[in-house]
Amino acid sequence: MRVATAFPSAAHQKRLLALLAHPPEEAARLLLGTVIVPRRGRDVSAARIVETEAYLGEDDPSAHAFRGRT
């Protein structure tokens, strides 16, 4: 199980950036199942990523950028 916190350590940030450097469809697949654990003071929550979307840039008709700048 992968865990990401709201304020990740330098090591977590490095791993997250490495993951997001993959092509979008691969990064989306890798994010599935990751548990995000935001902490605010003593309050802790957790959520598992169960759905992702991947857009392939300006040439992807389903991407917001497809129609240009808005």
Secondary structure, DSSP 8 states (H G I E B T S, - for coil): --EEESS--HHHHHHHHHHHTS-HHHHHHHHTT-EEE-EETTEE--EE--------STT-TTSGGGG---
